[in-house]
């Protein structure tokens, strides 16, 4: 699967130091290799998965959404052609509130 970065995700990564950017890139590769690695969310965030990783003793979260079954069927089941939408990355503080706000807009 290929990554597709939404605006909040790309803006956060661009502002960070190179070491954190590389850690985020490694986490994205992990998610693309195993899309079900993240924890599925329920309620307002249904359909979103969150992958957690640590960098310099700080835990970061990555919010992403897998393609729907309809999209998978449309591509003939070819997962390599599909994209994972990466919505947000950041520390736990206000992460879910900011994610909900972005998804509602």
TIGUNU-194324 format. One record per residue: x negated, y negated, z negated of N, C-alpha, C in turn; residue number from 0; chain. Coordinates in Angstrom, 3 decimals, m for minus. Example, Ala and Ser with C-alpha at 12.3 -4.5 7.8 and 13.67 -1.06 7.14 Angstrom:
! residues 2
+----------+----------+----------+----------+----------+----------+----------+----------+----------+-----+---+
!       nX !       nY !       nZ !      caX !      caY !      caZ !       cX !       cY !       cZ !   k ! c !
+----------+----------+----------+----------+----------+----------+----------+----------+----------+-----+---+
!  m13.190 !    5.690 !   m7.800 !  m12.300 !    4.500 !   m7.800 !  m13.200 !    3.300 !   m7.800 !   0 ! A !
!  m12.850 !    2.250 !   m7.080 !  m13.670 !    1.060 !   m7.140 !  m12.900 !   m0.030 !   m7.870 !   1 ! A !
+----------+----------+----------+----------+----------+----------+----------+----------+----------+-----+---+
END
This chain:
! residues 105
+----------+----------+----------+----------+----------+----------+----------+----------+----------+-----+---+
!       nX !       nY !       nZ !      caX !      caY !      caZ !       cX !       cY !       cZ !   k ! c !
+----------+----------+----------+----------+----------+----------+----------+----------+----------+-----+---+
!   m0.833 !    1.185 !    0.000 !    0.000 !    0.000 !    0.000 !   m0.876 !   m1.246 !    0.000 !   0 ! A !
!   m0.349 !   m2.282 !    0.577 !   m1.090 !   m3.532 !    0.688 !   m0.514 !   m4.567 !   m0.271 !   1 ! A !
!   m1.350 !   m5.430 !   m0.828 !   m0.852 !   m6.460 !   m1.745 !   m0.296 !   m7.675 !   m1.004 !   2 ! A !
!    0.726 !   m8.283 !   m1.591 !    1.295 !   m9.537 !   m1.115 !    1.374 !  m10.459 !   m2.330 !   3 ! A !
!    0.623 !  m11.551 !   m2.314 !    0.526 !  m12.416 !   m3.480 !    1.515 !  m13.570 !   m3.398 !   4 ! A !
!    2.336 !  m13.698 !   m4.427 !    3.260 !  m14.829 !   m4.529 !    2.499 !  m16.043 !   m5.059 !   5 ! A !
!    3.084 !  m17.227 !   m4.934 !    2.408 !  m18.484 !   m5.255 !    1.886 !  m18.553 !   m6.697 !   6 ! A !
!    2.667 !  m18.204 !   m7.741 !    2.113 !  m18.291 !   m9.106 !    0.904 !  m17.379 !   m9.315 !   7 ! A !
!    0.936 !  m16.213 !   m8.701 !   m0.170 !  m15.263 !   m8.811 !   m1.426 !  m15.852 !   m8.182 !   8 ! A !
!   m1.312 !  m16.322 !   m6.958 !   m2.467 !  m16.864 !   m6.252 !   m3.028 !  m18.106 !   m6.943 !   9 ! A !
!   m2.149 !  m18.958 !   m7.458 !   m2.599 !  m20.179 !   m8.135 !   m3.382 !  m19.843 !   m9.403 !  10 ! A !
!   m2.914 !  m18.861 !  m10.183 !   m3.615 !  m18.475 !  m11.412 !   m5.000 !  m17.924 !  m11.082 !  11 ! A !
!   m5.069 !  m17.039 !  m10.106 !   m6.342 !  m16.406 !   m9.753 !   m7.338 !  m17.446 !   m9.247 !  12 ! A !
!   m6.871 !  m18.376 !   m8.454 !   m7.754 !  m19.394 !   m7.882 !   m8.411 !  m20.254 !   m8.957 !  13 ! A !
!   m7.725 !  m20.493 !  m10.072 !   m8.236 !  m21.359 !  m11.131 !   m9.219 !  m20.662 !  m12.068 !  14 ! A !
!   m9.310 !  m19.346 !  m11.996 !  m10.109 !  m18.593 !  m12.957 !  m11.565 !  m18.457 !  m12.516 !  15 ! A !
!  m12.390 !  m18.086 !  m13.500 !  m13.807 !  m17.842 !  m13.221 !  m13.969 !  m16.553 !  m12.418 !  16 ! A !
!  m15.115 !  m16.443 !  m11.784 !  m15.377 !  m15.329 !  m10.883 !  m15.252 !  m13.964 !  m11.576 !  17 ! A !
!  m15.707 !  m13.855 !  m12.815 !  m15.648 !  m12.570 !  m13.523 !  m14.206 !  m12.108 !  m13.706 !  18 ! A !
!  m13.321 !  m13.026 !  m14.067 !  m11.909 !  m12.663 !  m14.230 !  m11.275 !  m12.388 !  m12.875 !  19 ! A !
!  m11.659 !  m13.137 !  m11.856 !  m11.131 !  m12.870 !  m10.518 !  m11.475 !  m11.450 !  m10.062 !  20 ! A !
!  m12.702 !  m11.021 !  m10.352 !  m13.113 !   m9.662 !   m9.986 !  m12.357 !   m8.613 !  m10.803 !  21 ! A !
!  m12.097 !   m8.902 !  m12.088 !  m11.327 !   m7.973 !  m12.926 !   m9.896 !   m7.856 !  m12.403 !  22 ! A !
!   m9.317 !   m8.969 !  m11.975 !   m7.967 !   m8.947 !  m11.408 !   m7.960 !   m8.154 !  m10.103 !  23 ! A !
!   m8.991 !   m8.349 !   m9.290 !   m9.098 !   m7.605 !   m8.035 !   m9.178 !   m6.098 !   m8.289 !  24 ! A !
!   m9.945 !   m5.695 !   m9.310 !  m10.034 !   m4.276 !   m9.670 !   m8.677 !   m3.747 !  m10.121 !  25 ! A !
!   m7.947 !   m4.543 !  m10.905 !   m6.622 !   m4.130 !  m11.375 !   m5.654 !   m3.984 !  m10.196 !  26 ! A !
!   m5.745 !   m4.875 !   m9.229 !   m4.889 !   m4.799 !   m8.034 !   m5.188 !   m3.526 !   m7.255 !  27 ! A !
!   m6.463 !   m3.195 !   m7.134 !   m6.838 !   m1.954 !   m6.448 !   m6.273 !   m0.739 !   m7.178 !  28 ! A !
!   m6.302 !   m0.764 !   m8.524 !   m5.726 !    0.328 !   m9.310 !   m4.229 !    0.460 !   m9.037 !  29 ! A !
!   m3.530 !   m0.680 !   m9.002 !   m2.083 !   m0.664 !   m8.771 !   m1.778 !   m0.179 !   m7.359 !  30 ! A !
!   m2.536 !   m0.637 !   m6.381 !   m2.301 !   m0.202 !   m4.996 !   m2.567 !    1.295 !   m4.826 !  31 ! A !
!   m3.530 !    1.819 !   m5.547 !   m3.845 !    3.241 !   m5.489 !   m2.784 !    4.075 !   m6.203 !  32 ! A !
!   m2.252 !    3.551 !   m7.300 !   m1.217 !    4.244 !   m8.073 !   m0.125 !    3.238 !   m8.418 !  33 ! A !
!    0.846 !    3.026 !   m7.538 !    1.861 !    1.988 !   m7.744 !    2.718 !    2.173 !   m8.989 !  34 ! A !
!    2.771 !    3.386 !   m9.509 !    3.600 !    3.636 !  m10.691 !    2.809 !    3.516 !  m11.985 !  35 ! A !
!    1.624 !    2.927 !  m11.941 !    0.776 !    2.776 !  m13.124 !    1.376 !    1.791 !  m14.124 !  36 ! A !
!    2.103 !    0.798 !  m13.646 !    2.679 !   m0.215 !  m14.522 !    3.936 !    0.270 !  m15.215 !  37 ! A !
!    4.257 !   m0.413 !  m16.295 !    5.442 !   m0.075 !  m17.083 !    6.675 !   m0.733 !  m16.463 !  38 ! A !
!    7.727 !    0.051 !  m16.160 !    8.938 !   m0.559 !  m15.588 !    9.681 !   m1.374 !  m16.637 !  39 ! A !
!   10.223 !   m2.497 !  m16.210 !   10.972 !   m3.380 !  m17.110 !   12.459 !   m3.167 !  m16.915 !  40 ! A !
!   13.238 !   m3.564 !  m17.912 !   14.690 !   m3.414 !  m17.875 !   15.334 !   m4.776 !  m18.119 !  41 ! A !
!   16.635 !   m4.823 !  m17.980 !   17.360 !   m6.061 !  m18.249 !   17.158 !   m7.074 !  m17.144 !  42 ! A !
!   16.837 !   m8.318 !  m17.527 !   16.639 !   m9.405 !  m16.555 !   15.514 !   m9.107 !  m15.573 !  43 ! A !
!   14.565 !   m8.303 !  m15.978 !   13.391 !   m8.021 !  m15.147 !   13.452 !   m6.645 !  m14.489 !  44 ! A !
!   14.652 !   m6.114 !  m14.324 !   14.785 !   m4.794 !  m13.717 !   14.196 !   m4.804 !  m12.313 !  45 ! A !
!   13.418 !   m3.785 !  m12.003 !   12.750 !   m3.698 !  m10.712 !   11.313 !   m4.182 !  m10.750 !  46 ! A !
!   10.956 !   m4.890 !  m11.807 !    9.590 !   m5.383 !  m11.986 !    8.805 !   m4.373 !  m12.813 !  47 ! A !
!    7.554 !   m4.187 !  m12.476 !    6.642 !   m3.353 !  m13.258 !    5.514 !   m4.248 !  m13.751 !  48 ! A !
!    4.972 !   m3.921 !  m14.924 !    3.881 !   m4.712 !  m15.503 !    2.706 !   m3.794 !  m15.792 !  49 ! A !
!    1.564 !   m4.153 !  m15.218 !    0.318 !   m3.425 !  m15.417 !   m0.546 !   m4.242 !  m16.367 !  50 ! A !
!   m1.096 !   m3.588 !  m17.378 !   m1.917 !   m4.278 !  m18.378 !   m3.378 !   m3.879 !  m18.208 !  51 ! A !
!   m4.250 !   m4.877 !  m18.377 !   m5.685 !   m4.610 !  m18.356 !   m6.370 !   m5.599 !  m19.294 !  52 ! A !
!   m7.580 !   m5.252 !  m19.715 !   m8.326 !   m6.096 !  m20.653 !   m9.553 !   m6.674 !  m19.960 !  53 ! A !
!   m9.860 !   m7.908 !  m20.361 !  m11.070 !   m8.580 !  m19.867 !  m11.603 !   m9.436 !  m21.011 !  54 ! A !
!  m12.802 !   m9.147 !  m21.456 !  m13.428 !   m9.865 !  m22.577 !  m12.510 !   m9.912 !  m23.800 !  55 ! A !
!  m12.031 !   m8.763 !  m24.198 !  m11.181 !   m8.594 !  m25.392 !   m9.858 !   m9.356 !  m25.304 !  56 ! A !
!   m9.466 !   m9.775 !  m24.139 !   m8.186 !  m10.449 !  m23.919 !   m7.349 !   m9.563 !  m23.000 !  57 ! A !
!   m6.114 !   m9.327 !  m23.399 !   m5.235 !   m8.510 !  m22.567 !   m4.512 !   m9.394 !  m21.546 !  58 ! A !
!   m4.509 !   m8.943 !  m20.301 !   m3.817 !   m9.639 !  m19.226 !   m2.747 !   m8.717 !  m18.661 !  59 ! A !
!   m1.700 !   m9.320 !  m18.123 !   m0.608 !   m8.580 !  m17.537 !   m0.435 !   m9.002 !  m16.080 !  60 ! A !
!   m0.085 !   m8.044 !  m15.247 !    0.203 !   m8.305 !  m13.841 !    1.622 !   m7.824 !  m13.568 !  61 ! A !
!    2.478 !   m8.728 !  m13.091 !    3.858 !   m8.380 !  m12.737 !    3.933 !   m8.142 !  m11.237 !  62 ! A !
!    4.519 !   m7.012 !  m10.859 !    4.647 !   m6.688 !   m9.446 !    5.931 !   m5.915 !   m9.193 !  63 ! A !
!    6.334 !   m5.877 !   m7.933 !    7.536 !   m5.146 !   m7.530 !    7.178 !   m4.237 !   m6.370 !  64 ! A !
!    7.631 !   m2.987 !   m6.494 !    7.417 !   m2.010 !   m5.429 !    8.455 !   m2.198 !   m4.332 !  65 ! A !
!    8.188 !   m1.700 !   m3.135 !    9.192 !   m1.768 !   m2.073 !   10.408 !   m0.920 !   m2.437 !  66 ! A !
!   11.568 !   m1.353 !   m1.977 !   12.798 !   m0.609 !   m2.252 !   12.837 !    0.660 !   m1.399 !  67 ! A !
!   13.717 !    1.563 !   m1.755 !   13.865 !    2.797 !   m0.982 !   14.279 !    2.477 !    0.451 !  68 ! A !
!   15.075 !    1.434 !    0.643 !   15.501 !    1.029 !    1.984 !   14.291 !    0.631 !    2.827 !  69 ! A !
!   13.363 !   m0.114 !    2.233 !   12.154 !   m0.518 !    2.958 !   11.276 !    0.685 !    3.282 !  70 ! A !
!   11.206 !    1.636 !    2.352 !   10.407 !    2.848 !    2.578 !   10.990 !    3.655 !    3.731 !  71 ! A !
!   12.318 !    3.795 !    3.754 !   12.969 !    4.542 !    4.829 !   12.802 !    3.833 !    6.172 !  72 ! A !
!   12.861 !    2.497 !    6.164 !   12.725 !    1.725 !    7.398 !   11.350 !    1.947 !    8.020 !  73 ! A !
!   10.326 !    2.100 !    7.192 !    8.963 !    2.332 !    7.687 !    8.693 !    3.814 !    7.933 !  74 ! A !
!    9.725 !    4.635 !    7.827 !    9.562 !    6.062 !    8.080 !    8.781 !    6.771 !    6.997 !  75 ! A !
!    8.801 !    6.241 !    5.779 !    8.106 !    6.865 !    4.665 !    6.610 !    6.620 !    4.655 !  76 ! A !
!    6.123 !    5.761 !    5.518 !    4.692 !    5.453 !    5.613 !    4.324 !    4.409 !    4.561 !  77 ! A !
!    3.847 !    4.871 !    3.401 !    3.574 !    3.973 !    2.281 !    2.399 !    3.034 !    2.550 !  78 ! A !
!    1.469 !    3.439 !    3.384 !    0.296 !    2.599 !    3.640 !    0.677 !    1.292 !    4.325 !  79 ! A !
!    1.819 !    1.265 !    5.007 !    2.243 !    0.066 !    5.721 !    3.024 !   m0.894 !    4.832 !  80 ! A !
!    3.459 !   m0.435 !    3.692 !    4.309 !   m1.243 !    2.830 !    3.480 !   m2.166 !    1.938 !  81 ! A !
!    4.142 !   m3.206 !    1.456 !    3.466 !   m4.201 !    0.616 !    4.033 !   m4.171 !   m0.798 !  82 ! A !
!    3.142 !   m4.373 !   m1.762 !    3.539 !   m4.572 !   m3.148 !    3.510 !   m6.070 !   m3.392 !  83 ! A !
!    4.602 !   m6.620 !   m3.878 !    4.663 !   m8.046 !   m4.187 !    4.118 !   m8.284 !   m5.588 !  84 ! A !
!    3.039 !   m9.058 !   m5.697 !    2.463 !   m9.422 !   m6.981 !    2.967 !  m10.815 !   m7.345 !  85 ! A !
!    3.741 !  m10.895 !   m8.428 !    4.409 !  m12.136 !   m8.795 !    3.599 !  m13.020 !   m9.729 !  86 ! A !
!    2.993 !  m12.409 !  m10.731 !    2.348 !  m13.230 !  m11.752 !    1.268 !  m12.435 !  m12.466 !  87 ! A !
!    0.250 !  m13.149 !  m12.928 !   m0.797 !  m12.569 !  m13.755 !   m1.105 !  m13.582 !  m14.846 !  88 ! A !
!   m1.417 !  m13.092 !  m16.035 !   m1.751 !  m13.996 !  m17.127 !   m1.790 !  m13.283 !  m18.458 !  89 ! A !
!   m2.114 !  m14.039 !  m19.488 !   m2.120 !  m13.511 !  m20.850 !   m0.673 !  m13.319 !  m21.298 !  90 ! A !
!   m0.483 !  m12.594 !  m22.379 !    0.868 !  m12.237 !  m22.838 !    1.685 !  m13.452 !  m23.259 !  91 ! A !
!    1.027 !  m14.486 !  m23.753 !    1.733 !  m15.656 !  m24.267 !    2.587 !  m16.298 !  m23.171 !  92 ! A !
!    3.881 !  m16.361 !  m23.367 !    4.866 !  m16.952 !  m22.450 !    4.927 !  m16.255 !  m21.092 !  93 ! A !
!    4.319 !  m15.105 !  m20.958 !    4.268 !  m14.419 !  m19.669 !    5.661 !  m14.082 !  m19.161 !  94 ! A !
!    6.465 !  m13.451 !  m20.008 !    7.782 !  m12.998 !  m19.568 !    8.735 !  m14.171 !  m19.346 !  95 ! A !
!    8.643 !  m15.200 !  m20.163 !    9.503 !  m16.376 !  m19.986 !    9.185 !  m17.064 !  m18.659 !  96 ! A !
!    7.915 !  m17.209 !  m18.345 !    7.522 !  m17.844 !  m17.083 !    7.912 !  m16.973 !  m15.886 !  97 ! A !
!    7.819 !  m15.654 !  m16.043 !    8.192 !  m14.756 !  m14.970 !    9.694 !  m14.836 !  m14.691 !  98 ! A !
!   10.500 !  m14.836 !  m15.741 !   11.953 !  m14.972 !  m15.568 !   12.290 !  m16.286 !  m14.887 !  99 ! A !
!   11.631 !  m17.356 !  m15.288 !   11.889 !  m18.661 !  m14.693 !   11.547 !  m18.651 !  m13.207 ! 100 ! A !
!   10.439 !  m18.050 !  m12.833 !   10.051 !  m17.978 !  m11.418 !   11.051 !  m17.150 !  m10.618 ! 101 ! A !
!   11.479 !  m16.023 !  m11.167 !   12.387 !  m15.141 !  m10.431 !   13.767 !  m15.765 !  m10.246 ! 102 ! A !
!   14.171 !  m16.621 !  m11.162 !   15.484 !  m17.277 !  m11.046 !   15.466 !  m18.414 !  m10.032 ! 103 ! A !
!   14.295 !  m18.979 !   m9.779 !   14.222 !  m20.114 !   m8.834 !   14.168 !  m19.663 !   m7.398 ! 104 ! A !
+----------+----------+----------+----------+----------+----------+----------+----------+----------+-----+---+
END
